[in-house]
């Protein structure tokens, strides 16, 4: 699918995201090119077991895992927190979990 549209100049200094349901499909950080998801999440739950944000956005259990993690799956399903969805593109944080998600761009 190809999408084309003209955006105002001021958005070049903003983070832009394209989300389908609750999955980040593409993003653009200020003054950088678009990054398009090429490999989807395998939903292994590893990134939720010891979350890189250390509870800044997410309530955590005593073991450091997200309170919404149940049997290696997010029990919120399609109602997953927006912060989780947008957190997918932070490769440095998720790479330590051998995350399957990949972007090109």
Buried (B, 14 or more C-beta within 10 A) or exposed (E): EEEEEEEEEEEEEEEEBBBEEBBBBBBBBEEEEEBBBEEEBEEBBBBBBBBBBEEEBBEBEEEEBBEBBEEEEBEBEEEBBEEBBBBBBEEEBBEEBEBEBEBEE
